[in-house]
Amino acid sequence: KEYHLNPEKVIVVGNGVDEKFFYPKQKILEEGKKYIMFAGRIDREKGLFDLVESATYICSKRSDVFFIIAGKGRDLGKLQWSIRKAKLQDRFIFPGQVDKDQLVKLYQNATIFVFPSYHEGLPGAVLEAMSCGLPVIATDVRGNRDLISNGETGILVPPRSPKKMAEAISMLLEDEKLRKTLGKNARKIVERSYTWDVVSNKFLRCYESLVEDR
């Protein structure tokens, strides 16, 4: 609309993921511990300060839950300060900017993946988590909702709503069967629509249609 383009002339091709590298694997966890994971840029717009509020609620009720924040960014120091202020420093783990081999291990051993951002394109981290068979809780914003069908391939919650995020996390922590179902469905969606083979074929069809129209 902004550029006054004809919608019939526009084809959207999303991101892809290497499903052979990012794949589900039997978890190796410390006895009785649950890990809630985020991966991406550490920035206020990613909703991470809201996640600290969610963690305050969850950790007041459970002693077995820990949060992994993988990545780097301009708000790292502020985020860590807010965590210390909430007295949750023993519940948050910051592995930093990790390489792909380390990242896939984090996905494979996490219990739930969360993505509380305020706006998105088509988030690669969510695709990677889904490809690893992780149940995903994300904010109901464009990009996230393009990937996730609420209640089928993940859970969508309103943006800027720490309480709703906490409730969704708590629900999945209590329901192992639902976690497994969401994770399996997420993996199926990736295999069907978001592998690099699928994405490259979409590009190829676009080019072929352009040639035919000339």
C-alpha positions in Angstrom: 0.0 0.0 0.0 2.8 2.5 0.9 4.4 2.1 -2.5 1.1 1.7 -4.4 2.0 -1.7 -5.8 -0.5 -4.1 -7.3 -0.9 -7.0 -4.8 -1.3 -9.4 -7.7 2.2 -8.5 -8.8 3.8 -9.1 -5.4 5.1 -12.5 -4.3 6.4 -12.9 -0.7 9.2 -15.4 -0.2 10.2 -15.9 3.4 13.3 -17.0 5.2 14.5 -20.6 5.3 16.2 -22.8 7.8 18.7 -25.7 7.5 16.4 -28.4 8.9 19.2 -31.0 8.7 21.4 -28.9 11.1 18.6 -27.6 13.3 16.8 -30.8 14.3 15.2 -32.3 17.4 17.4 -34.4 19.6 17.0 -36.2 22.9 17.5 -33.6 25.7 20.4 -33.9 28.2 19.2 -31.9 31.2 20.1 -31.7 34.8 17.6 -33.6 36.8 14.4 -31.6 37.4 15.4 -28.4 35.7 13.5 -26.5 33.0 15.1 -24.0 30.6 13.2 -21.2 28.9 15.3 -19.9 26.0 15.6 -16.7 24.0 18.1 -16.2 21.1 18.6 -12.9 19.3 19.6 -9.3 19.6 19.5 -8.0 23.2 17.4 -4.9 22.7 14.5 -3.4 24.5 12.4 -3.8 21.3 12.8 -7.6 21.7 10.6 -7.5 24.8 13.3 -8.9 27.1 12.5 -6.5 29.9 8.9 -7.8 29.8 10.4 -11.3 30.0 12.1 -10.3 33.3 8.7 -9.3 34.6 7.3 -12.7 33.5 10.3 -14.5 35.1 9.5 -12.7 38.4 6.1 -14.2 38.5 7.2 -17.7 37.4 10.2 -17.8 39.8 8.1 -16.8 42.7 6.1 -20.1 42.2 8.8 -22.5 40.9 12.4 -23.2 41.9 13.2 -25.4 38.9 12.9 -22.8 36.1 15.9 -21.0 34.5 16.2 -18.6 31.6 18.8 -18.7 28.9 19.4 -15.5 26.9 21.7 -16.1 24.0 23.0 -13.2 22.0 24.5 -9.7 22.4 23.2 -6.2 22.0 23.2 -2.6 23.2 20.8 -3.2 26.1 22.7 -6.2 27.6 24.0 -4.2 30.6 20.6 -2.6 31.3 18.9 -6.0 31.1 21.4 -7.6 33.5 20.8 -4.7 35.9 17.0 -5.2 35.8 17.6 -8.9 36.5 19.8 -8.0 39.5 17.2 -5.5 40.7 14.6 -8.3 40.6 17.0 -10.6 42.5 16.8 -13.1 39.7 20.5 -13.2 38.8 20.8 -16.9 39.8 17.9 -17.7 37.4 19.3 -16.2 34.2 22.1 -17.6 32.1 23.9 -15.5 29.5 26.1 -17.6 27.2 26.8 -14.6 24.9 27.0 -14.7 21.1 27.4 -18.4 20.4 28.3 -20.2 17.2 25.9 -22.4 15.3 27.1 -25.6 17.0 26.6 -24.2 20.4 23.3 -22.6 19.4 21.7 -25.8 18.2 22.7 -27.6 21.4 20.9 -24.8 23.4 17.8 -25.2 21.3 17.9 -29.0 21.6 18.2 -28.9 25.4 15.7 -26.1 26.1 12.2 -26.8 27.4 10.4 -23.8 25.8 11.5 -21.1 23.4 10.2 -17.5 23.9 10.2 -14.6 21.6 8.5 -11.5 23.2 9.4 -8.9 20.5 7.3 -5.9 19.7 7.7 -6.2 15.9 9.3 -8.6 13.5 10.0 -9.5 9.9 10.2 -13.3 9.7 12.3 -14.2 12.7 15.1 -16.7 12.0 15.5 -17.7 15.6 11.9 -18.7 15.8 12.3 -20.8 12.7 15.4 -22.5 14.1 13.6 -23.3 17.4 10.7 -24.7 15.5 13.0 -26.8 13.4 14.5 -28.2 16.6 11.0 -29.3 17.7 10.8 -26.7 20.5 7.4 -25.4 21.6 7.5 -21.6 20.9 5.7 -18.8 22.8 5.8 -15.6 20.8 4.1 -12.3 20.7 1.2 -11.9 18.4 2.8 -9.5 15.9 3.3 -9.8 12.1 6.2 -12.1 11.4 5.6 -14.3 14.5 2.0 -14.9 13.5 3.1 -15.7 9.9 5.0 -18.7 11.4 2.8 -19.7 14.3 -0.7 -21.0 14.2 -1.9 -20.3 17.8 -2.5 -23.5 19.7 -1.3 -25.7 16.9 2.3 -24.9 16.1 3.0 -22.6 19.1 1.4 -20.1 21.4 0.8 -16.4 20.6 0.4 -13.8 23.4 -0.2 -10.1 23.2 2.9 -7.9 22.9 4.0 -5.9 26.0 2.0 -8.3 28.3 4.4 -9.9 30.8 1.5 -11.5 32.7 0.1 -13.2 29.6 3.6 -14.4 28.7 4.1 -15.8 32.2 0.7 -17.6 32.1 1.6 -19.2 28.8 5.0 -20.3 30.0 3.4 -21.7 33.2 0.8 -23.6 31.2 3.4 -25.3 29.0 5.6 -26.1 31.9 2.7 -28.0 33.5 1.7 -29.7 30.3 4.4 -32.0 28.8 2.0 -33.5 26.3 1.1 -30.1 24.8 4.8 -29.2 24.7 5.5 -32.3 22.6 2.5 -31.8 20.4 3.4 -28.1 19.6 7.1 -29.1 19.0 6.2 -31.9 16.6 3.7 -29.7 14.7 6.3 -26.9 14.5 8.9 -29.2 13.0 6.3 -30.5 10.4 5.6 -26.9 9.3 9.3 -26.2 8.9 9.8 -29.3 6.8 6.8 -28.5 4.6 7.3 -24.7 4.1 10.6 -23.3 5.4 13.5 -25.5 4.4 16.0 -23.9 2.0 15.0 -26.4 -0.7 11.4 -25.2 -0.4 12.4 -21.5 -0.3 14.8 -21.8 -3.3 12.1 -23.5 -5.3 9.8 -20.5 -4.6 12.4 -18.2 -5.9 12.9 -20.3 -9.0 9.2 -20.3 -9.7 9.2 -16.5 -9.3 12.0 -16.1 -11.8 10.3 -18.5 -14.2 7.0 -16.6 -14.0 8.9 -13.3 -14.7 10.5 -14.8 -17.8 7.2 -16.1 -19.1 5.5 -12.7 -18.6 8.1 -10.9 -20.7 
